């Protein structure tokens, strides 16, 4: 997911000599940074280092990487006299920025027993203290604010990734430990299934406003849509169980060719975190291993499974243009919803210069768009133009299904 520097503008000009405006930015920075650490508080030291699969990064790495972002893109170039906490950390915590230099490959992040967890927290404290000095000092100018806002939104993205990765780490532990005591999973209040009709016509999609957006949401443009129908709610666990019980995982007719090969190779029979134990289905959530609530929104299916379920129902997945156009007609935000749209640039998309330009454009291939948000998306970090994206086989994110026809 990606960000833009040029797009973010304040509706009204800000007087950066005004201490109130500076204080607001400093408080927002502190709140977001603090939340990342609060997410990790229930973890044991051992949990911070585990990397069960390549797509899941250790929590310790997330904490370091988000800190590296502020150090590399804000403090080093804009805060005179700033000294690196540790010159090796650029190699350790760079994610995929070729412009910034060499880095530890993604699959090796779990091998980083050093730096220690305590050292990473010292790193965060050091960078946060310097960011506070920078924001309060004369070096800070309005021109840096778009980059700061990008850094804060980047950290919020990693807060969601932290929770999904922690769930994978604990959910694949043979003991199925809970994330923390007294976790109350969010319950869905699903009503009778119905479809919403949307008339054919010319509609506009894409971000429009004066706040922050990622550059993949730009530019706003017109699309022509035929008349379509879209479900007013997401598919439930119980509805997906019927798909499984009907033998759909053994019937090639519902699957894309690549999806059918995936089913056969992986021997998949159910969504991620579903386990058939003592004659009944159970699932792992952050509260531990529990009975499945069949009325809850389905979660943790990939694009292949979402498409197959839609075909089994005689329907399809919505395109992202249909989803955005109709999004004001239904509730969303419980699950990231698969669409039938490839992740491609909008008309007029412009890649940023330098390292920030690597944030988004180079991922616009072999991925599908998801819309909405999930129950672990940070508050204030969702909008109906947000374009999430993942590869077709991935399912560890909080993904669900909304049908269309």
N, C-alpha and C positions, 0 to 999 in steps of 0.2 A: 504494500500500500504506500502511497506516495504523497509528497507535499510540494507546494509551490511557494516561492519567495515573493514573486512579483504580485501575485493576486491579493494577498492579504493586505487590506487597507482599513483604517479606522474610518467610520462614517463621519466623524468630526475630528479635526486635527487635535492632537494632544500636546499640551505644553509640558515639555520634559523638564522644565525647571520646577514644575509643580510636584511637591513631595507626595501629594495624595495619589497622583497617577503612578509615580514610581513605587509607592508602597503597595498599590494594588497589584502591580506586576510581580513584586517580590513575594507577596502573600500567595498569589496564584502559583508561582514557582515552588514555594515551600510546601504548599498543600499537595500538589501533584507528586512531588518527590517523596513526601512523607507517606503517601498512600502506597507507593510501590513497596516500601519497607513494611508497612502494616500487612500487606498481602503475605509477606514472607514470615511474619512473626510466629505462626503456628508450626513452622518447619523445624525439624531437627537439623543439626549440622550436616548429617549425612545426606539429607534430602536435597541440599543445595547443589550437589555435584553430579547427581545421576543424569545420564542421557541414554534412555532405553533404545531410542531409534534416532535416525538422522534428523527427522523433522522436529524433534523435541529438544529444546536447549535447556541446559541446567539453570535453575533459578539464579545461581550465583553469576552466571554469564549475563543474564538479562539485567541484573543490577549494575554490573560493570559496563555493559554496552551502552545503556542509556546515559550513564555518567560520562563515558568517553565521548558521546555526541556533543554534550555541552562543552567539554574541554577542548575538543578538536575544532569545532565549527564556530564557537563563540569566544572562549577565553584566549586561546592561542592567537588568533588573528586580531582580536579587538581589545584585549586587556593588556596594555603595556606592562612589561616586567613579569608577566605570568610565567611560572616555572612548572614544568610537567611534574605530576606526582611520581610517575615512573615511566621512563621512555619506552619500556617494553610493552606497556599496556596498549599502545596503538596496534601492535601485532596481535595481542591477545583478544582485544575487544572490538576491533574493526569487524563488521559483519560481511559486507560484500562490495565495499567501495574501492574499486581498482585505483581510482585517482589518489587515494590517501596512502596507498602502499600495501605491502604484504600483510597477510593475516593467517591466523589459524584456520584450517579448513573446518567446515561446519561439523563434519562427522567426528572431529577430534575435540570438540568442546568439553565432552565428558571426561577427557584425559587430563584436564587442567586441575589437578589437585592443588597446585599453586598457581596464582596467588590464593591464599587462604580466604575463607569467608570473612574473617575479622579484617584482613587486609583490604578486601573489597569494600567493606563498610567504612574503613578509614579513608579510602579513595573517595567514596561518596561524600563523606564529611568535608574533606579537603576541597573538593570541587564546589560543593554547596556554599562553603564559607567564602570562597573566592567569587562565586557568582553573586552572592549578597553584596560583597564589596563593589563588584563591578556595577551592579544595578543601582547602587547608591552613589557612585562616583561620577566624575566628569567625563569619563571615557564613554559612557553609555549614550547613544544617540538613537533617534527615532528610526534610523535606517536599519538598525539591528533587530527591531521588534518582529518583523516577519520571520526571521531566522529563529528567534526565541519562541515564537508561537509554534513554529514547525517542530522545534525540539520538545515542547510540552505535549503536543499531539502525538509525536513519536513515542514519548514515554507512556502515554495513555494506551497506545496500541500494544506496547509491551506489557502493560498491566493485564490486558485481556489474555495475551499470550502466556504470561506467568501463570494465570489460573488454569488455562487449558493444559499447559505443560505439567503443572503440579498434579492435575487430575490424572493425566496419563501416567506420571511417575508412580503415584499412589495406587491408581487403579490397575496397574500391572504388577504390583507387589503381591505376592501370594497371600499375604495377611489381610489384604483389602483394608488398610487403615483409613480412618476418617481424616479429613483435612484438619479439622479442629472440633472441639466439643460443641454440642448443641447447634450444629449446622441444621438449618431448616430449609430443605430444598423448596424452590419456588413451585407452586402448584398452578396448573392451568385451569381456567374456568370455561372449558369448551362447551359450546352449545351445539344444537343440531346443525349438521352440515348444510350449507347452502352456497349458491353461486351468485356473484354480483355481475350484472351486465354493464359493459362499457361500450358506448356508441363509437362507430368508426369516425375518423376525422384526423385533423392535423393537430398535434400536441407538441409542447416544448418540454425537453428534459435537460438536465444539467444544472449545476449550481448557479444561483442568482442571489446576490446579496452583498453585504459589506463585511461579513465576518470571515472567519478562516474556512478554507476548503482545501482539499488536496487537488493537485493539478489534473488528476485523472477524472475529476468531476467537471472539467472545463473543456470546451466552451458550451454554453447553452445553445441548443439547436432544435430545429423542428424535425418531427418524425410523423410519418403517416401510419396510422394503425387501422387495420380492419376491425370490425366489431368483434369483441371477444368477451368471454366470461372468466372470472377469477374467483377462487374460493375465499370466503370471508374469514376463514380460520385455517390454521395449519393442520396437517395430518397428525393424528394421535398415535400413541403406542399401540392401542387396541386395533386400530385400522391397519397398521403395519403388520401386526401379528397375523391377521387374516391373509395378507399377502404371503407371509412365510408358510402358513399352514396349507395354503393352496398349492404349495410346491413351486413357487415362482423362482426360487434360487436354483431350481433344477430344470427350468424351462427357458431355452435359448430365445424363444420368440419375443420376450420382453426386453432383451438386452441389446445394447450396442455391441458390435463385434469385439471391440477392445474391452468392454465391460464383461462380456461373457468369458473372455480369456482370463480376466482378473478373477472372476468367481471361481473358475476351475483351478487356477494356479494357487489361489489363496484358500480355497475350500471354505469360503464364507457362507454362513448360514443365518446371520443376524446382525443388527447394528453393533457398533463398538460398545463395550461395557455390558452387553447382555450375556448372561451365563445361565445355562440350563442345569439346575442343581436339585437333586432329589425330586425329579419329576415336575419341576416348575421353573419358569423363567424369573430370574432376578437380575438386577443391574447395579453397577457401581456408580454412585454419585459422591459428591464431596462429603456427604454424611456417612459414607461407608457402603457396605453391601446391603441392599434392601429389596423388598418386593417392588415390582413395577406397578406404578399407577397407570392403568390402561387409558385413562382420560387425559393424561398429560401430553403435551406436545412432543412428538417424536424428536429424537436428538441423535447426533453422531452417525449420519449416513453420508455417503459420498455421492458424487454426481451420477455415477453409474446406477446406484441403488435408487436415487431419486427419480431418474428417468425411467427405470424399469417399473417402479411402483406406478408412475403416471400412466405408462403404457398398459399395465395390468388393469388400471381403472378405466381405460379407454379415453384418457385425457393426455395432457402434456404439461410441461413446465412453462411458466410465463417467460417471455423475453424480459430483459431488464427495462426496456422502454414501457412495456405493458405494466410491469410492477410499479415503476415510479409514477406513471400516469394514474394508476388506480390506488396508490398507497394511502390517499386520504380517506378511502372508503372502508378500510379495515384496520384493525389493530396489528401492529408489528413491533418487534423488539425482543421477542422471546428467543428466537433462533435466527441465525444467518440463513437466508433462504436461497437455495439454488435457483438460478435462472437458466434458460436455454440460450444464453448469449455468451459468445466468446469474448474474452477480455482484450479489447482493442481500443486504440485511441479515438476520442471523439473528433469530429471535424474541427480543424484549426488547432489541434493540440500542439503545444510547443514544449520542447524539452529544455529544461534549465541548463545553464552552463555549469561546468565544474562538477564536483563530487555530488552535489545535491541533485543534479540531473540524472544520476544513477539510481535515484530513489524509486523510480516508477517505470519509465518508458521501456527499459530493457527487459521487463517482465511481461510485456504485452505479447505473449506467445504461449500456446499450449496450456492455457488456463481458462477457467469459466468464472463468470461473475456471480457473486452472491450479494443479495441486498438485505437491508434492515439493520439488525444488531442482535445481540444476545443478552442473556441474563447476567453475563459477566463483562459486558461492555461498560466501561466507566461512565458514570453520570455526566451528561453534557458532551459525550463523544459520539453521538449518533445523529443522523439526518437522512431524509429520504433520498438524497442524491449520492450518498456514500457508496462507493464501488469497492467492495471487498473482492478478493479473487484467490482461488486455489486451484491446484491441479485436480483432475477428475477422480483420482483414486484416493485422495486424502479425506479423512473422516474424524480426525481427533478434535477438530473445532466443533463448536456448538451449532451444528448445521441441521436444518429441517427442510420440510417440503410444503409448498403451497401449490395447489393444482390450478390448471387453467384449461380452457378449451375454446 
